[in-house]
Amino acid sequence: MKDIIDKIESLNEYKDKLYEFKDNLKPVKGEKTMSGWVIALIVIAAVIVGLFVITFLVYMFNLDMKLMAAMEPIFLKHYDKVKRDEHL
């Protein structure tokens, strides 16, 4: 049991040393980070690629006309109820 307690205490000491080391670290001047513009360009490029993939899938599987075929009965029901001027 004492063996386990000694190991836990030594681990706690290492943990404290790591926290001290972490607190002493300072950012290096000139450290390269991604600027906001680069991140914005990456996001815009990802959106454009995503939209292209979606439109390509719609084109390849003819999904727009399949949707219209499914909605046709709804449209026909509506347009059959519309009153029309039948005067000549």
C-alpha positions in Angstrom: 0.0 0.0 0.0 2.8 2.4 0.9 4.3 1.6 -2.6 1.2 2.9 -4.3 1.0 6.0 -2.1 4.7 6.8 -3.0 3.9 6.4 -6.7 0.9 8.8 -6.5 3.0 11.4 -4.6 5.8 11.2 -7.2 3.2 11.6 -10.0 1.7 14.6 -8.2 5.3 16.1 -8.0 5.7 15.6 -11.8 2.4 17.2 -12.4 3.3 20.2 -10.4 6.6 20.5 -12.3 4.8 20.3 -15.6 2.4 23.1 -14.5 5.4 25.3 -13.5 7.1 24.6 -16.8 3.9 25.4 -18.7 3.5 28.7 -16.8 7.1 29.7 -17.6 6.6 29.2 -21.3 6.3 32.4 -23.3 5.2 32.8 -26.9 8.1 33.2 -29.2 8.2 36.4 -31.1 7.5 35.8 -34.8 5.7 32.5 -34.2 3.8 31.6 -37.2 0.0 31.3 -36.8 -2.7 31.3 -39.3 -4.2 34.7 -39.8 -7.9 35.3 -40.0 -7.7 35.9 -43.7 -6.2 32.5 -44.4 -8.8 30.8 -42.3 -11.6 32.8 -44.0 -10.2 31.8 -47.5 -10.1 28.1 -46.4 -13.7 28.3 -45.2 -14.9 30.0 -48.4 -13.1 27.4 -50.5 -14.7 24.5 -48.5 -18.1 26.1 -48.9 -17.6 26.4 -52.7 -16.4 22.8 -53.0 -19.3 21.6 -50.9 -21.8 23.4 -53.1 -20.2 22.1 -56.2 -20.5 18.5 -54.9 -24.1 19.0 -54.0 -25.1 20.4 -57.3 -23.1 17.7 -59.1 -25.0 15.0 -57.3 -28.3 16.7 -58.1 -27.2 16.8 -61.8 -26.0 13.2 -61.9 -29.0 11.6 -60.3 -31.6 14.0 -61.9 -32.9 14.8 -58.4 -34.6 18.1 -59.4 -36.9 16.4 -61.9 -37.6 13.5 -59.4 -38.7 16.1 -56.9 -40.9 17.9 -59.4 -42.5 14.5 -60.3 -43.3 13.9 -56.7 -44.8 17.4 -56.2 -46.8 17.4 -59.4 -50.0 16.0 -57.8 -49.9 18.8 -55.2 -49.5 21.4 -57.9 -52.3 19.9 -60.1 -54.7 19.9 -57.1 -54.0 23.6 -56.5 -54.3 24.7 -60.1 -57.5 22.8 -60.6 -59.1 24.8 -57.8 -58.0 28.2 -59.3 -60.9 30.2 -60.6 -60.5 31.3 -64.3 -62.0 34.0 -66.3 -63.8 32.1 -69.1 -65.2 35.1 -71.0 -64.3 35.6 -74.7 
